């Protein structure tokens, strides 16, 4: 029998957790978790008041606070070069055409331009006993297991729909379809922004998304893009709306990613007790 189990990863695909598309815009991960993502936009930061941004922050917190153990949120700001100024011919009257030509000249004279796109990705990993049954599905194909898997998927779909409804009151949200989801994930992995086509059999996504070589060592690189680690030592005591607004004005290409792992109140209390106990044990005297 051919041994396919690998003690060590042989390539970038072995390090990725993406397995298959199990619905439009829903990815099943190798560890039994489900993932879906949205593109979103909020109010214009140049004109929005502090009160408006505070209300948006409060409503987003209320919408996400209902999530607990097993849920994880990624928020990404992806800044990429603009495709260029639109072609002329869209304005029928001379005055509008003249204004457009002046804007075109200003745009061209300014040099390079960048646009920011914003994504939210929600991941749900079911409890360990359910996860074991999901893994068994690939090997056993039992009907009871399939029903359990379908139940978890329905819970995921309902929860993300409720979350989307709650956030849509203040944010412009658009669920990513399968092609857009793969393009987003590929950008996160490789830094490249070109579209990714959905495979005819949407399985083994780790191989689809691992399109670039990963080089390690003291100068790590993925494809032609170099990676470096920067340590941040001056974190503020608390966050505030628009504190990262300057990122949207930087004339460089980048991806800024934040991750939040949700906990039920009881689990959060346990984690705090462990932290306090460990901290107290460090006392001297």
C-alpha positions, 0 to 999 in steps of 0.5 A: 500500500502506498503510504500518503501520511507525511511526518513533515510538510513537503510543500506550502499546501501541507501547511494550509487548512483549506479542504473543499467547497461544500456550498456557495461561498462556504469552505470546509477546512481540514480540521472540520471547521467551516469558513465564509467571508464578506466584502464590506465598506463603512462610512467615509472616514473623512466626513463621518463624525466621532459619534457616528463611528462610535455607534457603528462600533457599538452595533458591530460589537453587539452583533458579534457578541452573540458568538462564543466557543468555536468561532473566530473572526478575521478582518482584513484590509487589503490595499492594492494598486488601482487599475487606472482611471476609467475610459472617457465617453461616459459623460454626454454634455461638454461641461461634464466631459471637461470636468472629467478630463481635468480629473483625469489629468490630476489623477495621471499627474499624481503617479501611483494610486492604490485602493483598499478593499475590506474583508470579514471572514468567519470560521466555526469549528464544532466541538471535538466530538462533532469534529471526530464525526466530520472526519469520519465522514471522509472514510466511513460515509455513514448516513448518520454521520452525514446527517450530523455534518449537515446539521452543523452546516445548517447551524453555521449558515443560520448564524452567519445569516443572522450576523449579516442581518445585524451588521447590514444596518450600518455596513455595506456587506456582500457575501463572497461567492465561491470564486471571490472567496478563493480569490480572497484566500489566495491573496491572503496566502500569496499576496497576489490579487488575480482571480482564481477559478473554482475547480470543477471538483472543488476539493483539495483547495490547499493545492489550488491556493498554494500556487507559489513556492515558500522559502524559509530561513532568515529571509523568508519569501513566498513567490517573489514577495519577501516577508519580514517580522516587525515587533510592535512595542507601543500598543495603546491601552485601548482601541478607538474608532478610526485609529487605523484610518491612516492605513487607507492613505499609505501609498504602498501595497499591503494586507493588514489582518486582525484575528479575534477568537471568541469565547463563551462567558464561562470559558473566558472566566476560566481563562482569566482565572488561569492567567491571574493564578499564573501571574500571582505565582510569579510574586517574590517573597 
